[in-house]
């Protein structure tokens, strides 16, 4: 009889997932409202369209602007002259024919799957030693600050990006091994002579563009409150802001956007992408990118500028008003355990879970919102393995801005891949964590000590974002 009772008790313990040491286990609980990552600008959608919804509180005029901006973002630009006068002026040199080529469904780009595949979201910034009059990096004297790997009919293509990979093996404490692939970049078939001696390559992947307006609405004082440039608290984390040139105000401003926080606001980010990625001039960047020996004035353009001011401003509004998808499974016990592990690893030192927007913004409903982007928008030294060795304003060659994590669990659904980090080298979240070094080395080391079940819980949490 005793054996039967013991057996029944054991079965009960197995069924409840408990053991003798788990009798005092207390269920974890989510924070109130933590599923609403974007505050009022949170959308309840987890489909392949999850990144493409507008904040529902836009005014009627803003909603109209959003719709028009969306069409300019998604539709293809063509070379001039064309009957499509609103969208001609592509090039003469470009990486993509539409914003959506790189930000497919407002999501994340990826590296090419084979040599010669174009316009999927990877570009190469070029710089040489020295600082320009505005504090930024000096471009290659012939090829400029970005390699455009395509051209309209007529001019020679500047060059083509080549990628090979070096395998690096990481081993977890439990013996599990992971092979990382470190990209090595070359630029081949140069159309205008050699690159400058010592030119630096900085690969950048197109990121998802949800929640940008919410990040712009966060007060500068809040971001500066996260700064610990000299690691006063001794935790090994020393985030600092980048200060960059703002064209319209002709002054230095704190950078918020881009992989090295090299853009001060959404407006300049959009203008820079139109200019650098597509060769479209705007009132912020009205000059074409042409290498010496190519007379851009002899090549038909789409006007001066090629995108009208009102169309450009509508694209900016569109980029500012994209809502953030709601969290999935946020109250699941495994997800909550993963959230706890995320904190225990001190990932939250850079990926700040929560912050408040300010009292006013161009989209009035964004004011005074609690948002959960999991970023501090600051620069951090990520170690030599991730370094591009290319300074960008105050950012050193090994510093990168902390990317927001909201939406990370939907990239597979929206974009059909899970390539992460600044150049898409990580093929999944585990690889992305293993690429962390520098200030994040201690957190990475702790991650490698986790058990299989703990790693699974952590990934469930990250995929819920």
N, C-alpha and C positions, 0 to 999 in steps of 0.2 A: 504493500500500500504506500509506503514511504517513497518507493521508487517511482510509483505512478504519480504521486503528488509532485515530486521533484521534476519529473518529465514534463508535467503540465505547466509547472512554473517556468521551466526553461523555454518551452514553446511560447508562453506568453511574453517572456522577455524578448525573444527573437522577433515575435510579431510586432511588438511596439518599438523595436529598434533600440531598446535600452539594455543596459548591463547593470550589474550591481553598483558600479561606480557612477551610473547616470541617473540615479534615483532623484537627485536634486536638480536635474536639468531644467532650466527655465527657457521656454520658447523665446526666440528673438522677435522683436517687433520693429516694423519700419517706422521712420519718422512720419509725422503727419504731413501729408501732401508731397512726399518725396517722389511719388510717381510723376508729378507734373514738372518735368525737367525745365521747361521754358515758362513756368508760371502760367499766366493767362495765354501765352503764345505756345501752348502745348496742343498737339493734335493727336486724337485717338485713332491712330492708323499704324499698321505694321506690315503693309503690303509693299509691293515694288514702287508704289507712288508715295511712300511715307515721307520723303524729303521735299515734296513738291507742293505742299499746301500753304496758303497764305494765313497769316494771323487773322482771325475772324473779326477782330475789332477795328479793322481799317475803316476810314471814312469812305463815302461813296467815290469821291475823287481819287483817293488812294487805291481803292479796289480797281478802278479803271486803269490807273497807272500801273498797278501790279500786273494786270492782264496784258497790257501792251509791252511792258518790260519783259514779261515771260516770253512773248513771241520773239522779241529781239534776242533774248538769251538762247532760245532753242533753234531758231531757224538759221539756215545757211547763208553766209555772206558770199558774194560773188565779186569777181574783178570788174572794174569799170572799163568802158561804159556799158551800161546794161539797162534794160527796160525796168528792172527792179531797182529803181533809183534810191529807195529808202535803205537798201542793203547792198549797195555796190561800193567798191573801194577796198576790197580784200587785198592784202599784201602791199607792195610787191613780194615781201617775204613774210612767211607766216608758219606757225606750228599747227593751227587748226582752223577750220572754216566756220566754226560756231562755238560759242561758249559751252554748249551741251556736248560737243565732241569730247571734251576733257572732263566736264562735270556732268556726265550722263545722268539724267533724271535728278539733277541738282546734287549728285553724289560725288564719289571719289574716283579719280583716275587710277591707272595702273601702268607699270612698265610695259614696253612692247613684248609680245610673246615670241616674236621672231625678228630677225634683222630686217629692217625696211618697213615694219608696221608703223604707221604714222598716226598722230592725232589722238592718242588714247590717254593723254594726261601727263606725260613726262616731258620735261624740258630741261635744258642745261643753261644755267647762267654762266657768263664768262666775265672774269675780272683779272686785272693785273695789279701789281704793287702800286701803292700810292692812294691818295684820297682826293676826290673831286672837290670843287669849291663849296659844295653843300654838305660835305662830310661823308659822302658815300664812297663806294669803291669805284676804281677807274675801269672803264670797259676795254676790251680788246680794241686797238686802234683801227682795225679793219672790219671785224665781225660784230663789233658792238658789245652790249652787255648781255645778249641772249642769242643763242644759236637758233635761228629759224631754219627748220629742216625741210621746208617746202617753199615754192615760189610760183607766181603766176606765169603764164606763157611769155617767154622772152628772156628775162634775166636767169642766169645760172643759179642753181640752188647753192646756198652757202656751204652745206655739208650734211653729213648723215651721222647719227648717233650709233655707235657700236657698243655692245655690252657683253662682257664675259663675266663668269662668276668663279670666285674662289670659295671652296667649301671649308667651313669652320665648324667643328663639332663641340657641342656643349653637353655635359653630363650631369644629371640630377643626382642627388644623394642616394636615391633608391636604385640607381643604375640605369635609368632611362636616358637614352641619348637623343639629341636633336641636331640635325645638320642645318646650319645656317648658310646662306649664300651671300657672300660679299661681292657687290658689283664692282667691276673695273671698267671705266668708261674710256672710249676713244672717239674722236671725231674724224670721220673718213671722207674721202672724195671732196676735199675742200675746193670751193669754186673760185676763191679770190686770193690764192696764195697761202702761205703758212700762217698759223696762229702766232701771236707774239711769244717771245721767249718767256717761260715761266708763267704762262697763262694758267689761271685756276678755274676748275670746273666745279659748279655747284648744282647737282641735280635736284629738281623740285617736282613733286607730284601734285596734281590738282586734288584739293581736299573737298569734302562735302561742305556745302555752304549754308546749312541750316543754322539759325540762331545768331547770325552775324549782327543784326541790329540790336539784339539783347546784349551782346558783348560790348558793342559801341555805347550802349546806354549805361554801362557800369561807370561810376565816377572814377576819375583818375586817382583820387585819394585812396579809394578802396584797393586799387591795384598796387599803389605804392606802399600800402600797409602790409603787403605780402613780401616786400623787399627785405632781404637779409644778405646784402652783397658781401659782407665780410664774415658771414657765418657766426654772428654773435651768440647764437644759442647752441653752437657746437654740434649740430646734428648732421653736418656735412653738406647741407643744402644752402646755396647762396644765390638765390634768384636776384636778377637785376633787370631794370627796364632798358629797352633800346630807345634812343632818341634819333629821329629821322627827319628828313626834309619834307615839309608840307608845302606843296607847290602854290596853292591858292593863297595861303597866308604869308608865304615867303619867309617861313620861320621853322625852327626845330620843334617838333612835337613828339610826344611819347608814341612809339610804335605799338600797334595792337594786332595787326593782321599780317599774314605771310609766315612762312616757316622760320624766319629769323626776326619776326616782328618788324619788318622793314617798311610797312605802310601804316600811316597814322590814322586812316579812316577808310570806310567802305568806298567812298567816292574815288579816292586815289587808287585803291586796290582795283576797282573796276576799270578805271582809265588805263592803269598800267597793264592789265591783262589784254584789253582791246588793242593797245599799242604793241606790246611785246609779243603777244601770242597770235594776233590776227592781222597786224598792220593797219588797224583802224584808228585814224586820228580823232581827237576830241578837243574840247576847249581846254582841257587840262594838259594834254600832250598833243599839240597840233603839228608836230614835225614827224615825217616818215623816218623809219630806220633804214638807211641805205649805206652800204659800204662805199669807200672811195672808189671812183671809177664807174659807179652806177649813177646816172643822172635821174633821180626820181622825178624831177620836174618834167622830164620828157615822157613819163609813163602816165597814162590817164588815171585820174583818181576819182573818188566819189564825192568830191566837194571839199571845202575847207571850213570847218572840219568835215570828216566823212560821216560821222554820226551827228545828227542835229542835237542842239543843247537839250531840247525837251525829251527826245528819245533817250539820250544818255541819262538824264535825271530819272527817267522811268526805269531804266535798268538798275540804277542805284537803289531806287525804292523797292524794286523786286528783290534785289539781293539782301535788303535790310529786313524784309517782311516775311521771310520763310519761317514757318513754325517748326518747333522741335517735337519729334515723336514722343509719345507717352512711354514710360517704362513698362516693360513686360515682366510678369512674375516677380515684381518688386517685393512682395510679401512672402515669397517662398522661403522656407527655412534654409535650403542650400544657398540661395542667393544672399540671404542675410548673413550666413556664415562667411560667404565670400566677401561681402562688404566689410565684415569685421577683419578678415585677413588682409584686405586691401589697406585698412588702417594700420594693422599691426606691422605690415611691411614698410610703413611710412611713405607709401605712394602718395598719400594726401598732402605731403609736404609741398609737392609741385602741382599735382592734380587736385586743386582745392575743390571740395565737393559743392560748396554753396557760397553764393554772394548775392548782394542786393543791387538792383539798378537804381539810378538816381531819380531825382524829382521831376525831371522833364526830358523829353526826347521828341524827335520829329514825328514818331508814331506815339501818340499820347498814352495809349494803353500800356506801353512798355514801362511806364514810370512806376517806381516803388514795387518792383516785383522780386520775389525770391526765386532765383534761378539756380540750376545745378549743372553747370557745364563741365566740371572736373578739369579746370585749368587755373593758372594764376596769370596767364598772358605774359609771363616773364621769361627772360633768357636763362638757360642753365647749361653748364658744361656737361656734355654727354659722353666725354671720353674720346680717345683717339680712333676707335673703330668706327664711330659714326661721323668723325670730323670730315668736312670737305676742305678744310684749311683755307677757306675763302672768307675773309672778314666782310661784314655787311653793316655799315655804319659802326655802332659800338659793339656789335656782335662779333666775337672772335670766330676763328675757323672751326672751333669745336662746340660752339654754343648754338642752341636751338630754342625757339619758343615752345613752351608746353602746349601741345595741341589739346583742344577740348575733346572729351571722350563721349559726349552725348551723341547718340546715333551709331556708335561703333558696332553695336550688335545687329544692326540692320544693313550693314554694307553688303553682306552676302546676298540678302534679299533684293536690295535695290540695284546693285552693280554686278552681282554675279561673281565676286571674288572677295578675298580677304587679304589684300596686299596693304601693309601698313608701313609706317615710318616715312621720313621725308622723301625717300626715293622709291618706296614700295618694295624694298628688299625683303621685308618680313612677309611670309606667306600666310601667317595667321597670328593670333594674339600672343600665343606662347612664344613664337619667334621674336615678336616685337619686344616683349619683356626681356628676353635674353640678349637683345641688342643694346639694352641700357648699360651705360658705363658712367665713368666720371662721378658726378654727384649722386647718380642713381646706382652706383656699384653695390653699395651695402644692401639696398632693397633687392637688387637682382640676386645677390648671394643668399639672402634669406628665402627668396622665391625658390631657388634651387634646392633648399633644404626641406621644402614642403613635401608632405606625403602625396601620393597620387590623388587621394580623395580631397585633400585640401586644395590641390591645384584645380581639380574639377570644380570645386565650389567657387574658387576665385574666378574661373572662366565663366561660370554661370552668372556671377554678378556682373562682370564686364559685358557679357552679351545681353544683359537686361537693360543696359544703358541706351 
